[in-house]
Amino acid sequence: MAVYTPKRSDHDRAAVREVLDRARAAGRTALTAPEGLALAQAYGIPVPGEALATSPEEAAALAQELGLPVVAKIVSPDILHKTDAGGVEVGLDSVEAVTAAYERIVANARAYNADAQIDGVQIQQMVGGGLEVLIGATTDPTFGKVVVFGLGGVLVEVLKDVSFRLAPLTREEALSQIGDIRTAEVLDGVRGAPAVDREALADILVRLSDLVADFPEIAEADLNPVFASENGAIAADLRFVLDFEPAEGPRKYSREEILASMERIFKPRSIAIIGASNEAGKIGNSVIRNIVDGGYEGEIHPVNPKAPEVYGRTAYASIADVPGDVDVAVFAIPAKFVAKALEDAGRKGVAGAILIPSGFAETGEHELQAEVLEVARRHGVRLLGPNIYGYYYTPEKLSATFCTPYDVAGGTALTSQSGGIGMAILGYSRSTRTGVSAIVGVGNKADIDEDDLLTFFGQDDNTNAVAMHLEDLKDGRAFVAAAREVVPKKPVIVLKAGRTSAGARAAGSHTGALAGDDKVYDDILRQAGVVRAPGLTELLEYGRALPVMAAPTGENIVIITGAGGSGVLLSDAVVDNGMSLYEIPPDLDEAFRAFIPPFGAAGNPVDITGGEPPSTYEKTIRLGLEDPRVHSLVLGYWHTIVTPPLVFADVVIDVATKARAAGIDKPIVASLSGDTEVEAASAKLFEHGIVAYPYTTEMPVKVLGAKYRWARAAGLL
């Protein structure tokens, strides 16, 4: 069939506006079935023929006109759940059955709600056959309008197998969403059943996504069931819930506004420490010592009305007294004094206020936090925090924190919503010598949040990967927009805490009830191209390793191992992480066999066995790198006296270095098993751009899988 991509210009917005305005004027929060039909027709969503009957006789006449059998449904703005009210009857195959059904439905509705307004009974063509699916839309508190797809009927209630995407959708995103459910194979036909028309389903998804994006007052839309077959798809039942007074969203900043502030915050020429102290053990003392001792070369101005000098520098009673401009003010004073001091900082023209103090919303002091935010907004100051450990930016040798300084410069920017996680990031970075461009605490996120930081790091030449721990997103759409800008250039990795849901939020439809928080995050972060880390270890390892690895240019992965057992585990890990082993062709198989002993095994994995000398590793790895059909290598090493760990590391580094010099740079990951010497060998490999781990077959392949997920999202594969 021809592929049809809906154009927004073919939607009748005026017709929808008329229906919604009428509902608003009547004070209603849901549409009747005929009104829902009008919305569907205005946006080209296929529905059965139907009409409204206001008497049993009219119902019978309409049934004959539409063609028997028919379905009859109560039409009342006061009855949302028609089935619960006994307001639906199906399979009415005679005039007499339709007449009797009309009378029963109206009687049931009056018994269910004696005060309900009864507009009549909707007579609808009976449709069926094919597969029942659910298509809907809901308003997520983080991401706004999202579209939902899943199998319909009992399956959606039992399996809750649904996928989510941000509205509006492209056709490609809609097709991806359809294929994202766990039971997508059912759509392709089972036990001889024909495959459903996925293009027709995608068409409905796109049209519904356009509708809810164009009209934000549509809070929920439920198309359930939609009958899908090889000949198309049709929405048999429609339900629309309205909200004419949605909650106000977070303040929006333009990209230019964000970057103007972030450039001054991360590359300040002058810093004031409000609450700087000479007293060891105080936060104000730790902050100024870290900034000075960390090597920051800009101007440093301590602010303390009780001390003429702090840490060898002239102190000022107020930031207003500091000569010249100040880009950043770091606050190290109790929460109750922040608002007044921020007034002075605002009048001084600072770009950013770094609020280290706790005692704000996290302790129930919401009004105090709101007061501070109001002061900042009035003066155009961006707030980082409150309740944070501060921030690091190594290109400027800036450690604006009360924790230990950090000076290993590199390309990974790390952020955390939690101070404890931030310290785990710091300690891990130090123990692994991870090169970072930044480590940033965001705390309560009164103002600056992840999308601001992602916007900055995305264009920062000193950053080549961004790894973020977060518990929530204030503005999911802004984050997705920022991620879509960044992902084609560099990986974005997210650890979203709170993966388990205490239950779906209360909602009046299948669509709303299915929108469990984590599933929405999972699908939409993937839609944005973000690599999601399942835990803290993975966040740190992905952030450390992905910038080190070359980007893959294809999907063909080959395992070369000195231990058969490792090869089996590595093979499992490849599949578990969304990759596949290359089916090695005969000529390449023969080439590998020339280098391995007769009792080894070619194929994939290539098992060279444990007793081989360094030359066997060298020849097989070189072959894998030089063959253009092989796109990535997974190495399994087994500690032997014949090829000790550091010798193995040197061999791999030498082969990889020569290949890079010849213009060949492929992802290489390695799993090393053996005595403690494999730790030093793994570290040495890592230093030379080969991601290696001791004692684990899972982690190197997890990292490779993350790189592949990013490469696919970035359009490199």
CORJO-V700177 format. One record per run of one state. SS is the DSSP state (2 for helix, 1 for strand, 0 for the rest). FROM is the first residue (numbers start at 0). TO is the last residue. If there is no record, write none. Layout:
ss->SS from->FROM to->TO
ss->SS from->FROM to->TO
//
This chain:
ss->0 from->0 to->6
ss->2 from->7 to->9
ss->0 from->10 to->11
ss->2 from->12 to->24
ss->0 from->25 to->28
ss->1 from->29 to->29
ss->0 from->30 to->31
ss->2 from->32 to->41
ss->0 from->42 to->45
ss->1 from->46 to->46
ss->0 from->47 to->48
ss->1 from->49 to->52
ss->0 from->53 to->54
ss->2 from->55 to->65
ss->0 from->66 to->68
ss->1 from->69 to->74
ss->0 from->75 to->86
ss->1 from->87 to->91
ss->0 from->92 to->93
ss->2 from->94 to->111
ss->0 from->112 to->118
ss->1 from->119 to->124
ss->0 from->125 to->129
ss->1 from->130 to->139
ss->0 from->140 to->142
ss->1 from->143 to->150
ss->0 from->151 to->152
ss->2 from->153 to->158
ss->0 from->159 to->160
ss->1 from->161 to->165
ss->0 from->166 to->169
ss->2 from->170 to->177
ss->0 from->178 to->182
ss->2 from->183 to->187
ss->0 from->188 to->196
ss->2 from->197 to->213
ss->0 from->214 to->216
ss->1 from->217 to->228
ss->0 from->229 to->230
ss->1 from->231 to->234
ss->0 from->235 to->236
ss->1 from->237 to->241
ss->0 from->242 to->253
ss->2 from->254 to->265
ss->0 from->266 to->268
ss->1 from->269 to->273
ss->0 from->274 to->281
ss->2 from->282 to->292
ss->0 from->293 to->297
ss->1 from->298 to->302
ss->0 from->303 to->307
ss->1 from->308 to->309
ss->0 from->310 to->311
ss->1 from->312 to->315
ss->0 from->316 to->317
ss->2 from->318 to->320
ss->0 from->321 to->326
ss->1 from->327 to->330
ss->0 from->331 to->333
ss->2 from->334 to->347
ss->0 from->348 to->350
ss->1 from->351 to->354
ss->0 from->355 to->359
ss->2 from->360 to->362
ss->0 from->363 to->364
ss->2 from->365 to->378
ss->0 from->379 to->380
ss->1 from->381 to->384
ss->0 from->385 to->388
ss->1 from->389 to->392
ss->2 from->393 to->395
ss->0 from->396 to->396
ss->1 from->397 to->400
ss->0 from->401 to->407
ss->1 from->408 to->415
ss->0 from->416 to->417
ss->2 from->418 to->431
ss->0 from->432 to->434
ss->1 from->435 to->440
ss->0 from->441 to->448
ss->2 from->449 to->458
ss->0 from->459 to->463
ss->1 from->464 to->469
ss->0 from->470 to->474
ss->2 from->475 to->486
ss->0 from->487 to->489
ss->1 from->490 to->495
ss->0 from->496 to->508
ss->2 from->509 to->513
ss->0 from->514 to->515
ss->2 from->516 to->526
ss->0 from->527 to->529
ss->1 from->530 to->531
ss->0 from->532 to->534
ss->2 from->535 to->544
ss->0 from->545 to->555
ss->1 from->556 to->560
ss->0 from->561 to->562
ss->2 from->563 to->575
ss->0 from->576 to->579
ss->1 from->580 to->580
ss->0 from->581 to->584
ss->2 from->585 to->592
ss->0 from->593 to->599
ss->1 from->600 to->600
ss->0 from->601 to->604
ss->1 from->605 to->606
ss->0 from->607 to->612
ss->2 from->613 to->625
ss->0 from->626 to->630
ss->1 from->631 to->637
ss->0 from->638 to->643
ss->2 from->644 to->660
ss->0 from->661 to->665
ss->1 from->666 to->672
ss->0 from->673 to->675
ss->2 from->676 to->686
ss->0 from->687 to->689
ss->1 from->690 to->693
ss->0 from->694 to->696
ss->2 from->697 to->712
ss->0 from->713 to->716
//
